Structures are given as C-alpha cells and as structure tokens.
Amino acid sequence: MGICPYCKQHITLDDVKIEKKGKGIISQNRMYVCPFCESILGFSDAMR
Ligand SMILES: [Zn+2]
C-alpha cells in the first residue's frame, strides 16, 4: 500500500483498516485508516 504520510510507517493492505462508511444504500463508501496513527488515508467508493 505504501507509507503513511502522517506517521511515516510502512503500511500494507493487510495492516490497513478499512472502515465502511454509511449504512444501507451508501455502504459502498470505504475509508482507509492507518493502523498506527489512525489517520484517514483516503476514500474509495464503489471500488473493488
Ligand atoms: Zn499513520
């Protein structure tokens, strides 16, 4: 996945936290959160 721009830790897809935002209809919106500093790395909606 890369390096967190906030805490400079190496992050892999296995480490990254994926928070699903919204319930029901807009549940496709995913939020990627750094597992080390809990900063929001980005969003991806409807991407699989
Ligand atoms: Zn971080």
mmCIF file of the protein (N, C-alpha, C, O) and its ligand, coordinates in Angstrom:
data_MODEL
# 
_entry.id   MODEL 
# 
loop_
_entity.id 
_entity.type 
_entity.pdbx_number_of_molecules 
1 polymer     1 
2 non-polymer 1 
# 
_entity_poly.entity_id                      1 
_entity_poly.type                           'polypeptide(L)' 
_entity_poly.nstd_linkage                   no 
_entity_poly.nstd_monomer                   no 
_entity_poly.pdbx_seq_one_letter_code       MGICPYCKQHITLDDVKIEKKGKGIISQNRMYVCPFCESILGFSDAMR 
_entity_poly.pdbx_seq_one_letter_code_can   MGICPYCKQHITLDDVKIEKKGKGIISQNRMYVCPFCESILGFSDAMR 
_entity_poly.pdbx_strand_id                 A 
# 
loop_
_entity_poly_seq.entity_id 
_entity_poly_seq.num 
_entity_poly_seq.mon_id 
_entity_poly_seq.hetero 
1 1  MET n 
1 2  GLY n 
1 3  ILE n 
1 4  CYS n 
1 5  PRO n 
1 6  TYR n 
1 7  CYS n 
1 8  LYS n 
1 9  GLN n 
1 10 HIS n 
1 11 ILE n 
1 12 THR n 
1 13 LEU n 
1 14 ASP n 
1 15 ASP n 
1 16 VAL n 
1 17 LYS n 
1 18 ILE n 
1 19 GLU n 
1 20 LYS n 
1 21 LYS n 
1 22 GLY n 
1 23 LYS n 
1 24 GLY n 
1 25 ILE n 
1 26 ILE n 
1 27 SER n 
1 28 GLN n 
1 29 ASN n 
1 30 ARG n 
1 31 MET n 
1 32 TYR n 
1 33 VAL n 
1 34 CYS n 
1 35 PRO n 
1 36 PHE n 
1 37 CYS n 
1 38 GLU n 
1 39 SER n 
1 40 ILE n 
1 41 LEU n 
1 42 GLY n 
1 43 PHE n 
1 44 SER n 
1 45 ASP n 
1 46 ALA n 
1 47 MET n 
1 48 ARG n 
# 
loop_
_struct_asym.id 
_struct_asym.entity_id 
A 1 
B 2 
# 
loop_
_chem_comp.id 
_chem_comp.type 
_chem_comp.mon_nstd_flag 
ALA 'L-peptide linking' y 
ARG 'L-peptide linking' y 
ASN 'L-peptide linking' y 
ASP 'L-peptide linking' y 
CYS 'L-peptide linking' y 
GLN 'L-peptide linking' y 
GLU 'L-peptide linking' y 
GLY 'peptide linking'   y 
HIS 'L-peptide linking' y 
ILE 'L-peptide linking' y 
LEU 'L-peptide linking' y 
LYS 'L-peptide linking' y 
MET 'L-peptide linking' y 
PHE 'L-peptide linking' y 
PRO 'L-peptide linking' y 
SER 'L-peptide linking' y 
THR 'L-peptide linking' y 
TYR 'L-peptide linking' y 
VAL 'L-peptide linking' y 
ZN  non-polymer         . 
# 
_pdbx_entity_nonpoly.entity_id   2 
_pdbx_entity_nonpoly.name        ? 
_pdbx_entity_nonpoly.comp_id     ZN 
# 
_pdbx_nonpoly_scheme.asym_id         B 
_pdbx_nonpoly_scheme.entity_id       2 
_pdbx_nonpoly_scheme.mon_id          ZN 
_pdbx_nonpoly_scheme.ndb_seq_num     1 
_pdbx_nonpoly_scheme.pdb_seq_num     101 
_pdbx_nonpoly_scheme.auth_seq_num    101 
_pdbx_nonpoly_scheme.pdb_mon_id      ZN 
_pdbx_nonpoly_scheme.auth_mon_id     ZN 
_pdbx_nonpoly_scheme.pdb_strand_id   A 
_pdbx_nonpoly_scheme.pdb_ins_code    . 
# 
loop_
_atom_site.group_PDB 
_atom_site.id 
_atom_site.type_symbol 
_atom_site.label_atom_id 
_atom_site.label_alt_id 
_atom_site.label_comp_id 
_atom_site.label_asym_id 
_atom_site.label_entity_id 
_atom_site.label_seq_id 
_atom_site.pdbx_PDB_ins_code 
_atom_site.Cartn_x 
_atom_site.Cartn_y 
_atom_site.Cartn_z 
_atom_site.occupancy 
_atom_site.B_iso_or_equiv 
_atom_site.pdbx_formal_charge 
_atom_site.auth_seq_id 
_atom_site.auth_comp_id 
_atom_site.auth_asym_id 
_atom_site.auth_atom_id 
_atom_site.pdbx_PDB_model_num 
ATOM   1   N  N  . MET A 1 1  ? 0.843   -1.197 0.000  1.00 0.00 ? 1   MET A N  1 
ATOM   2   C  CA . MET A 1 1  ? 0.000   0.000  0.000  1.00 0.00 ? 1   MET A CA 1 
ATOM   3   C  C  . MET A 1 1  ? 0.879   1.249  0.000  1.00 0.00 ? 1   MET A C  1 
ATOM   4   O  O  . MET A 1 1  ? 0.620   2.187  -0.753 1.00 0.00 ? 1   MET A O  1 
ATOM   5   N  N  . GLY A 1 2  ? 1.926   1.266  0.846  1.00 0.00 ? 2   GLY A N  1 
ATOM   6   C  CA . GLY A 1 2  ? 2.808   2.417  0.830  1.00 0.00 ? 2   GLY A CA 1 
ATOM   7   C  C  . GLY A 1 2  ? 3.168   2.896  2.219  1.00 0.00 ? 2   GLY A C  1 
ATOM   8   O  O  . GLY A 1 2  ? 3.124   2.141  3.191  1.00 0.00 ? 2   GLY A O  1 
ATOM   9   N  N  . ILE A 1 3  ? 3.520   4.157  2.290  1.00 0.00 ? 3   ILE A N  1 
ATOM   10  C  CA . ILE A 1 3  ? 3.937   4.755  3.552  1.00 0.00 ? 3   ILE A CA 1 
ATOM   11  C  C  . ILE A 1 3  ? 2.917   5.793  3.975  1.00 0.00 ? 3   ILE A C  1 
ATOM   12  O  O  . ILE A 1 3  ? 2.464   6.609  3.173  1.00 0.00 ? 3   ILE A O  1 
ATOM   13  N  N  . CYS A 1 4  ? 2.567   5.747  5.236  1.00 0.00 ? 4   CYS A N  1 
ATOM   14  C  CA . CYS A 1 4  ? 1.628   6.724  5.750  1.00 0.00 ? 4   CYS A CA 1 
ATOM   15  C  C  . CYS A 1 4  ? 2.252   8.112  5.713  1.00 0.00 ? 4   CYS A C  1 
ATOM   16  O  O  . CYS A 1 4  ? 3.357   8.297  6.224  1.00 0.00 ? 4   CYS A O  1 
ATOM   17  N  N  . PRO A 1 5  ? 1.582   9.081  5.128  1.00 0.00 ? 5   PRO A N  1 
ATOM   18  C  CA . PRO A 1 5  ? 2.136   10.432 5.044  1.00 0.00 ? 5   PRO A CA 1 
ATOM   19  C  C  . PRO A 1 5  ? 2.156   11.155 6.392  1.00 0.00 ? 5   PRO A C  1 
ATOM   20  O  O  . PRO A 1 5  ? 2.771   12.213 6.521  1.00 0.00 ? 5   PRO A O  1 
ATOM   21  N  N  . TYR A 1 6  ? 1.497   10.597 7.375  1.00 0.00 ? 6   TYR A N  1 
ATOM   22  C  CA . TYR A 1 6  ? 1.394   11.266 8.673  1.00 0.00 ? 6   TYR A CA 1 
ATOM   23  C  C  . TYR A 1 6  ? 2.436   10.756 9.653  1.00 0.00 ? 6   TYR A C  1 
ATOM   24  O  O  . TYR A 1 6  ? 3.112   11.552 10.303 1.00 0.00 ? 6   TYR A O  1 
ATOM   25  N  N  . CYS A 1 7  ? 2.578   9.429  9.770  1.00 0.00 ? 7   CYS A N  1 
ATOM   26  C  CA . CYS A 1 7  ? 3.500   8.869  10.760 1.00 0.00 ? 7   CYS A CA 1 
ATOM   27  C  C  . CYS A 1 7  ? 4.662   8.121  10.118 1.00 0.00 ? 7   CYS A C  1 
ATOM   28  O  O  . CYS A 1 7  ? 5.516   7.582  10.823 1.00 0.00 ? 7   CYS A O  1 
ATOM   29  N  N  . LYS A 1 8  ? 4.703   8.084  8.781  1.00 0.00 ? 8   LYS A N  1 
ATOM   30  C  CA . LYS A 1 8  ? 5.812   7.504  8.021  1.00 0.00 ? 8   LYS A CA 1 
ATOM   31  C  C  . LYS A 1 8  ? 6.016   6.010  8.265  1.00 0.00 ? 8   LYS A C  1 
ATOM   32  O  O  . LYS A 1 8  ? 7.112   5.489  8.053  1.00 0.00 ? 8   LYS A O  1 
ATOM   33  N  N  . GLN A 1 9  ? 4.986   5.335  8.699  1.00 0.00 ? 9   GLN A N  1 
ATOM   34  C  CA . GLN A 1 9  ? 5.072   3.893  8.892  1.00 0.00 ? 9   GLN A CA 1 
ATOM   35  C  C  . GLN A 1 9  ? 4.715   3.184  7.591  1.00 0.00 ? 9   GLN A C  1 
ATOM   36  O  O  . GLN A 1 9  ? 3.901   3.656  6.797  1.00 0.00 ? 9   GLN A O  1 
ATOM   37  N  N  . HIS A 1 10 ? 5.349   2.047  7.408  1.00 0.00 ? 10  HIS A N  1 
ATOM   38  C  CA . HIS A 1 10 ? 5.007   1.247  6.239  1.00 0.00 ? 10  HIS A CA 1 
ATOM   39  C  C  . HIS A 1 10 ? 3.676   0.542  6.476  1.00 0.00 ? 10  HIS A C  1 
ATOM   40  O  O  . HIS A 1 10 ? 3.445   -0.060 7.525  1.00 0.00 ? 10  HIS A O  1 
ATOM   41  N  N  . ILE A 1 11 ? 2.833   0.632  5.501  1.00 0.00 ? 11  ILE A N  1 
ATOM   42  C  CA . ILE A 1 11 ? 1.500   0.055  5.624  1.00 0.00 ? 11  ILE A CA 1 
ATOM   43  C  C  . ILE A 1 11 ? 1.279   -0.907 4.470  1.00 0.00 ? 11  ILE A C  1 
ATOM   44  O  O  . ILE A 1 11 ? 1.555   -0.591 3.313  1.00 0.00 ? 11  ILE A O  1 
ATOM   45  N  N  . THR A 1 12 ? 0.788   -2.057 4.798  1.00 0.00 ? 12  THR A N  1 
ATOM   46  C  CA . THR A 1 12 ? 0.404   -2.990 3.756  1.00 0.00 ? 12  THR A CA 1 
ATOM   47  C  C  . THR A 1 12 ? -1.112  -3.120 3.755  1.00 0.00 ? 12  THR A C  1 
ATOM   48  O  O  . THR A 1 12 ? -1.799  -2.666 4.670  1.00 0.00 ? 12  THR A O  1 
ATOM   49  N  N  . LEU A 1 13 ? -1.602  -3.742 2.720  1.00 0.00 ? 13  LEU A N  1 
ATOM   50  C  CA . LEU A 1 13 ? -3.048  -3.922 2.625  1.00 0.00 ? 13  LEU A CA 1 
ATOM   51  C  C  . LEU A 1 13 ? -3.593  -4.798 3.742  1.00 0.00 ? 13  LEU A C  1 
ATOM   52  O  O  . LEU A 1 13 ? -4.773  -4.732 4.085  1.00 0.00 ? 13  LEU A O  1 
ATOM   53  N  N  . ASP A 1 14 ? -2.696  -5.636 4.314  1.00 0.00 ? 14  ASP A N  1 
ATOM   54  C  CA . ASP A 1 14 ? -3.134  -6.481 5.425  1.00 0.00 ? 14  ASP A CA 1 
ATOM   55  C  C  . ASP A 1 14 ? -3.279  -5.684 6.702  1.00 0.00 ? 14  ASP A C  1 
ATOM   56  O  O  . ASP A 1 14 ? -4.078  -6.024 7.576  1.00 0.00 ? 14  ASP A O  1 
ATOM   57  N  N  . ASP A 1 15 ? -2.493  -4.611 6.804  1.00 0.00 ? 15  ASP A N  1 
ATOM   58  C  CA . ASP A 1 15 ? -2.494  -3.816 8.029  1.00 0.00 ? 15  ASP A CA 1 
ATOM   59  C  C  . ASP A 1 15 ? -3.576  -2.759 8.044  1.00 0.00 ? 15  ASP A C  1 
ATOM   60  O  O  . ASP A 1 15 ? -4.173  -2.463 9.079  1.00 0.00 ? 15  ASP A O  1 
ATOM   61  N  N  . VAL A 1 16 ? -3.814  -2.199 6.873  1.00 0.00 ? 16  VAL A N  1 
ATOM   62  C  CA . VAL A 1 16 ? -4.683  -1.031 6.814  1.00 0.00 ? 16  VAL A CA 1 
ATOM   63  C  C  . VAL A 1 16 ? -6.092  -1.356 7.283  1.00 0.00 ? 16  VAL A C  1 
ATOM   64  O  O  . VAL A 1 16 ? -6.637  -2.421 6.989  1.00 0.00 ? 16  VAL A O  1 
ATOM   65  N  N  . LYS A 1 17 ? -6.653  -0.437 7.999  1.00 0.00 ? 17  LYS A N  1 
ATOM   66  C  CA . LYS A 1 17 ? -8.025  -0.630 8.461  1.00 0.00 ? 17  LYS A CA 1 
ATOM   67  C  C  . LYS A 1 17 ? -8.979  -0.062 7.424  1.00 0.00 ? 17  LYS A C  1 
ATOM   68  O  O  . LYS A 1 17 ? -8.797  1.047  6.922  1.00 0.00 ? 17  LYS A O  1 
ATOM   69  N  N  . ILE A 1 18 ? -9.969  -0.830 7.125  1.00 0.00 ? 18  ILE A N  1 
ATOM   70  C  CA . ILE A 1 18 ? -10.967 -0.358 6.179  1.00 0.00 ? 18  ILE A CA 1 
ATOM   71  C  C  . ILE A 1 18 ? -12.279 -0.181 6.910  1.00 0.00 ? 18  ILE A C  1 
ATOM   72  O  O  . ILE A 1 18 ? -12.909 -1.142 7.350  1.00 0.00 ? 18  ILE A O  1 
ATOM   73  N  N  . GLU A 1 19 ? -12.666 1.051  7.024  1.00 0.00 ? 19  GLU A N  1 
ATOM   74  C  CA . GLU A 1 19 ? -13.929 1.346  7.685  1.00 0.00 ? 19  GLU A CA 1 
ATOM   75  C  C  . GLU A 1 19 ? -14.982 1.568  6.615  1.00 0.00 ? 19  GLU A C  1 
ATOM   76  O  O  . GLU A 1 19 ? -14.797 2.346  5.680  1.00 0.00 ? 19  GLU A O  1 
ATOM   77  N  N  . LYS A 1 20 ? -16.057 0.885  6.774  1.00 0.00 ? 20  LYS A N  1 
ATOM   78  C  CA . LYS A 1 20 ? -17.142 1.088  5.818  1.00 0.00 ? 20  LYS A CA 1 
ATOM   79  C  C  . LYS A 1 20 ? -18.065 2.174  6.320  1.00 0.00 ? 20  LYS A C  1 
ATOM   80  O  O  . LYS A 1 20 ? -18.657 2.083  7.395  1.00 0.00 ? 20  LYS A O  1 
ATOM   81  N  N  . LYS A 1 21 ? -18.163 3.186  5.515  1.00 0.00 ? 21  LYS A N  1 
ATOM   82  C  CA . LYS A 1 21 ? -18.988 4.320  5.917  1.00 0.00 ? 21  LYS A CA 1 
ATOM   83  C  C  . LYS A 1 21 ? -20.400 4.169  5.407  1.00 0.00 ? 21  LYS A C  1 
ATOM   84  O  O  . LYS A 1 21 ? -20.643 3.629  4.328  1.00 0.00 ? 21  LYS A O  1 
ATOM   85  N  N  . GLY A 1 22 ? -21.301 4.647  6.188  1.00 0.00 ? 22  GLY A N  1 
ATOM   86  C  CA . GLY A 1 22 ? -22.677 4.655  5.740  1.00 0.00 ? 22  GLY A CA 1 
ATOM   87  C  C  . GLY A 1 22 ? -23.350 3.310  5.940  1.00 0.00 ? 22  GLY A C  1 
ATOM   88  O  O  . GLY A 1 22 ? -22.688 2.282  6.083  1.00 0.00 ? 22  GLY A O  1 
ATOM   89  N  N  . LYS A 1 23 ? -24.617 3.330  5.948  1.00 0.00 ? 23  LYS A N  1 
ATOM   90  C  CA . LYS A 1 23 ? -25.398 2.117  6.108  1.00 0.00 ? 23  LYS A CA 1 
ATOM   91  C  C  . LYS A 1 23 ? -26.379 2.002  4.963  1.00 0.00 ? 23  LYS A C  1 
ATOM   92  O  O  . LYS A 1 23 ? -26.916 3.000  4.482  1.00 0.00 ? 23  LYS A O  1 
ATOM   93  N  N  . GLY A 1 24 ? -26.603 0.787  4.538  1.00 0.00 ? 24  GLY A N  1 
ATOM   94  C  CA . GLY A 1 24 ? -27.616 0.573  3.518  1.00 0.00 ? 24  GLY A CA 1 
ATOM   95  C  C  . GLY A 1 24 ? -27.172 1.041  2.148  1.00 0.00 ? 24  GLY A C  1 
ATOM   96  O  O  . GLY A 1 24 ? -26.220 0.520  1.567  1.00 0.00 ? 24  GLY A O  1 
ATOM   97  N  N  . ILE A 1 25 ? -27.861 2.006  1.663  1.00 0.00 ? 25  ILE A N  1 
ATOM   98  C  CA . ILE A 1 25 ? -27.708 2.412  0.264  1.00 0.00 ? 25  ILE A CA 1 
ATOM   99  C  C  . ILE A 1 25 ? -26.299 2.910  -0.041 1.00 0.00 ? 25  ILE A C  1 
ATOM   100 O  O  . ILE A 1 25 ? -25.759 2.603  -1.104 1.00 0.00 ? 25  ILE A O  1 
ATOM   101 N  N  . ILE A 1 26 ? -25.695 3.666  0.862  1.00 0.00 ? 26  ILE A N  1 
ATOM   102 C  CA . ILE A 1 26 ? -24.375 4.233  0.575  1.00 0.00 ? 26  ILE A CA 1 
ATOM   103 C  C  . ILE A 1 26 ? -23.255 3.455  1.256  1.00 0.00 ? 26  ILE A C  1 
ATOM   104 O  O  . ILE A 1 26 ? -22.221 4.027  1.605  1.00 0.00 ? 26  ILE A O  1 
ATOM   105 N  N  . SER A 1 27 ? -23.455 2.166  1.445  1.00 0.00 ? 27  SER A N  1 
ATOM   106 C  CA . SER A 1 27 ? -22.460 1.368  2.143  1.00 0.00 ? 27  SER A CA 1 
ATOM   107 C  C  . SER A 1 27 ? -21.241 1.051  1.290  1.00 0.00 ? 27  SER A C  1 
ATOM   108 O  O  . SER A 1 27 ? -20.308 0.410  1.775  1.00 0.00 ? 27  SER A O  1 
ATOM   109 N  N  . GLN A 1 28 ? -21.223 1.476  0.052  1.00 0.00 ? 28  GLN A N  1 
ATOM   110 C  CA . GLN A 1 28 ? -20.083 1.210  -0.818 1.00 0.00 ? 28  GLN A CA 1 
ATOM   111 C  C  . GLN A 1 28 ? -18.882 2.076  -0.481 1.00 0.00 ? 28  GLN A C  1 
ATOM   112 O  O  . GLN A 1 28 ? -17.758 1.774  -0.882 1.00 0.00 ? 28  GLN A O  1 
ATOM   113 N  N  . ASN A 1 29 ? -19.119 3.142  0.250  1.00 0.00 ? 29  ASN A N  1 
ATOM   114 C  CA . ASN A 1 29 ? -18.053 4.083  0.522  1.00 0.00 ? 29  ASN A CA 1 
ATOM   115 C  C  . ASN A 1 29 ? -17.123 3.553  1.598  1.00 0.00 ? 29  ASN A C  1 
ATOM   116 O  O  . ASN A 1 29 ? -17.537 3.366  2.742  1.00 0.00 ? 29  ASN A O  1 
ATOM   117 N  N  . ARG A 1 30 ? -15.858 3.307  1.235  1.00 0.00 ? 30  ARG A N  1 
ATOM   118 C  CA . ARG A 1 30 ? -14.899 2.759  2.183  1.00 0.00 ? 30  ARG A CA 1 
ATOM   119 C  C  . ARG A 1 30 ? -13.864 3.805  2.564  1.00 0.00 ? 30  ARG A C  1 
ATOM   120 O  O  . ARG A 1 30 ? -13.452 4.633  1.752  1.00 0.00 ? 30  ARG A O  1 
ATOM   121 N  N  . MET A 1 31 ? -13.463 3.738  3.816  1.00 0.00 ? 31  MET A N  1 
ATOM   122 C  CA . MET A 1 31 ? -12.494 4.690  4.323  1.00 0.00 ? 31  MET A CA 1 
ATOM   123 C  C  . MET A 1 31 ? -11.261 3.919  4.788  1.00 0.00 ? 31  MET A C  1 
ATOM   124 O  O  . MET A 1 31 ? -11.364 2.999  5.599  1.00 0.00 ? 31  MET A O  1 
ATOM   125 N  N  . TYR A 1 32 ? -10.102 4.301  4.272  1.00 0.00 ? 32  TYR A N  1 
ATOM   126 C  CA . TYR A 1 32 ? -8.866  3.633  4.662  1.00 0.00 ? 32  TYR A CA 1 
ATOM   127 C  C  . TYR A 1 32 ? -8.211  4.390  5.807  1.00 0.00 ? 32  TYR A C  1 
ATOM   128 O  O  . TYR A 1 32 ? -7.984  5.597  5.721  1.00 0.00 ? 32  TYR A O  1 
ATOM   129 N  N  . VAL A 1 33 ? -7.909  3.665  6.882  1.00 0.00 ? 33  VAL A N  1 
ATOM   130 C  CA . VAL A 1 33 ? -7.373  4.291  8.079  1.00 0.00 ? 33  VAL A CA 1 
ATOM   131 C  C  . VAL A 1 33 ? -6.032  3.659  8.423  1.00 0.00 ? 33  VAL A C  1 
ATOM   132 O  O  . VAL A 1 33 ? -5.901  2.435  8.430  1.00 0.00 ? 33  VAL A O  1 
ATOM   133 N  N  . CYS A 1 34 ? -5.045  4.484  8.706  1.00 0.00 ? 34  CYS A N  1 
ATOM   134 C  CA . CYS A 1 34 ? -3.734  3.997  9.122  1.00 0.00 ? 34  CYS A CA 1 
ATOM   135 C  C  . CYS A 1 34 ? -3.858  3.252  10.450 1.00 0.00 ? 34  CYS A C  1 
ATOM   136 O  O  . CYS A 1 34 ? -4.451  3.774  11.394 1.00 0.00 ? 34  CYS A O  1 
ATOM   137 N  N  . PRO A 1 35 ? -3.304  2.029  10.537 1.00 0.00 ? 35  PRO A N  1 
ATOM   138 C  CA . PRO A 1 35 ? -3.410  1.256  11.780 1.00 0.00 ? 35  PRO A CA 1 
ATOM   139 C  C  . PRO A 1 35 ? -2.509  1.786  12.892 1.00 0.00 ? 35  PRO A C  1 
ATOM   140 O  O  . PRO A 1 35 ? -2.671  1.411  14.054 1.00 0.00 ? 35  PRO A O  1 
ATOM   141 N  N  . PHE A 1 36 ? -1.566  2.650  12.546 1.00 0.00 ? 36  PHE A N  1 
ATOM   142 C  CA . PHE A 1 36 ? -0.619  3.142  13.545 1.00 0.00 ? 36  PHE A CA 1 
ATOM   143 C  C  . PHE A 1 36 ? -1.083  4.453  14.172 1.00 0.00 ? 36  PHE A C  1 
ATOM   144 O  O  . PHE A 1 36 ? -1.073  4.600  15.395 1.00 0.00 ? 36  PHE A O  1 
ATOM   145 N  N  . CYS A 1 37 ? -1.480  5.386  13.349 1.00 0.00 ? 37  CYS A N  1 
ATOM   146 C  CA . CYS A 1 37 ? -1.834  6.703  13.885 1.00 0.00 ? 37  CYS A CA 1 
ATOM   147 C  C  . CYS A 1 37 ? -3.308  7.021  13.680 1.00 0.00 ? 37  CYS A C  1 
ATOM   148 O  O  . CYS A 1 37 ? -3.782  8.087  14.075 1.00 0.00 ? 37  CYS A O  1 
ATOM   149 N  N  . GLU A 1 38 ? -4.028  6.097  13.061 1.00 0.00 ? 38  GLU A N  1 
ATOM   150 C  CA . GLU A 1 38 ? -5.471  6.253  12.876 1.00 0.00 ? 38  GLU A CA 1 
ATOM   151 C  C  . GLU A 1 38 ? -5.852  7.436  12.001 1.00 0.00 ? 38  GLU A C  1 
ATOM   152 O  O  . GLU A 1 38 ? -6.975  7.937  12.069 1.00 0.00 ? 38  GLU A O  1 
ATOM   153 N  N  . SER A 1 39 ? -4.912  7.874  11.184 1.00 0.00 ? 39  SER A N  1 
ATOM   154 C  CA . SER A 1 39 ? -5.237  8.948  10.253 1.00 0.00 ? 39  SER A CA 1 
ATOM   155 C  C  . SER A 1 39 ? -5.964  8.381  9.046  1.00 0.00 ? 39  SER A C  1 
ATOM   156 O  O  . SER A 1 39 ? -5.754  7.237  8.641  1.00 0.00 ? 39  SER A O  1 
ATOM   157 N  N  . ILE A 1 40 ? -6.799  9.194  8.503  1.00 0.00 ? 40  ILE A N  1 
ATOM   158 C  CA . ILE A 1 40 ? -7.544  8.772  7.321  1.00 0.00 ? 40  ILE A CA 1 
ATOM   159 C  C  . ILE A 1 40 ? -6.664  8.931  6.089  1.00 0.00 ? 40  ILE A C  1 
ATOM   160 O  O  . ILE A 1 40 ? -6.188  10.025 5.787  1.00 0.00 ? 40  ILE A O  1 
ATOM   161 N  N  . LEU A 1 41 ? -6.457  7.826  5.386  1.00 0.00 ? 41  LEU A N  1 
ATOM   162 C  CA . LEU A 1 41 ? -5.565  7.839  4.233  1.00 0.00 ? 41  LEU A CA 1 
ATOM   163 C  C  . LEU A 1 41 ? -6.299  8.153  2.949  1.00 0.00 ? 41  LEU A C  1 
ATOM   164 O  O  . LEU A 1 41 ? -5.719  8.711  2.018  1.00 0.00 ? 41  LEU A O  1 
ATOM   165 N  N  . GLY A 1 42 ? -7.543  7.809  2.893  1.00 0.00 ? 42  GLY A N  1 
ATOM   166 C  CA . GLY A 1 42 ? -8.273  8.094  1.672  1.00 0.00 ? 42  GLY A CA 1 
ATOM   167 C  C  . GLY A 1 42 ? -9.591  7.368  1.630  1.00 0.00 ? 42  GLY A C  1 
ATOM   168 O  O  . GLY A 1 42 ? -9.928  6.579  2.513  1.00 0.00 ? 42  GLY A O  1 
ATOM   169 N  N  . PHE A 1 43 ? -10.312 7.653  0.597  1.00 0.00 ? 43  PHE A N  1 
ATOM   170 C  CA . PHE A 1 43 ? -11.610 7.022  0.414  1.00 0.00 ? 43  PHE A CA 1 
ATOM   171 C  C  . PHE A 1 43 ? -11.626 6.300  -0.909 1.00 0.00 ? 43  PHE A C  1 
ATOM   172 O  O  . PHE A 1 43 ? -10.927 6.678  -1.849 1.00 0.00 ? 43  PHE A O  1 
ATOM   173 N  N  . SER A 1 44 ? -12.412 5.279  -0.973 1.00 0.00 ? 44  SER A N  1 
ATOM   174 C  CA . SER A 1 44 ? -12.691 4.691  -2.268 1.00 0.00 ? 44  SER A CA 1 
ATOM   175 C  C  . SER A 1 44 ? -14.146 4.297  -2.287 1.00 0.00 ? 44  SER A C  1 
ATOM   176 O  O  . SER A 1 44 ? -14.601 3.506  -1.460 1.00 0.00 ? 44  SER A O  1 
ATOM   177 N  N  . ASP A 1 45 ? -14.851 4.836  -3.203 1.00 0.00 ? 45  ASP A N  1 
ATOM   178 C  CA . ASP A 1 45 ? -16.259 4.465  -3.267 1.00 0.00 ? 45  ASP A CA 1 
ATOM   179 C  C  . ASP A 1 45 ? -16.516 3.599  -4.479 1.00 0.00 ? 45  ASP A C  1 
ATOM   180 O  O  . ASP A 1 45 ? -16.113 3.911  -5.600 1.00 0.00 ? 45  ASP A O  1 
ATOM   181 N  N  . ALA A 1 46 ? -17.194 2.512  -4.220 1.00 0.00 ? 46  ALA A N  1 
ATOM   182 C  CA . ALA A 1 46 ? -17.609 1.590  -5.263 1.00 0.00 ? 46  ALA A CA 1 
ATOM   183 C  C  . ALA A 1 46 ? -16.418 0.978  -5.997 1.00 0.00 ? 46  ALA A C  1 
ATOM   184 O  O  . ALA A 1 46 ? -16.569 0.505  -7.124 1.00 0.00 ? 46  ALA A O  1 
ATOM   185 N  N  . MET A 1 47 ? -15.237 0.979  -5.379 1.00 0.00 ? 47  MET A N  1 
ATOM   186 C  CA . MET A 1 47 ? -14.086 0.309  -5.969 1.00 0.00 ? 47  MET A CA 1 
ATOM   187 C  C  . MET A 1 47 ? -13.916 -1.056 -5.323 1.00 0.00 ? 47  MET A C  1 
ATOM   188 O  O  . MET A 1 47 ? -14.062 -1.190 -4.108 1.00 0.00 ? 47  MET A O  1 
ATOM   189 N  N  . ARG A 1 48 ? -13.614 -2.058 -6.114 1.00 0.00 ? 48  ARG A N  1 
ATOM   190 C  CA . ARG A 1 48 ? -13.465 -3.386 -5.571 1.00 0.00 ? 48  ARG A CA 1 
ATOM   191 C  C  . ARG A 1 48 ? -12.120 -3.959 -5.931 1.00 0.00 ? 48  ARG A C  1 
ATOM   192 O  O  . ARG A 1 48 ? -11.810 -5.089 -5.554 1.00 0.00 ? 48  ARG A O  1 
HETATM 193 ZN ZN . ZN  B 2 .  ? -0.034  6.691  10.072 1.00 0.00 2 101 ZN  A ZN 1 
# 
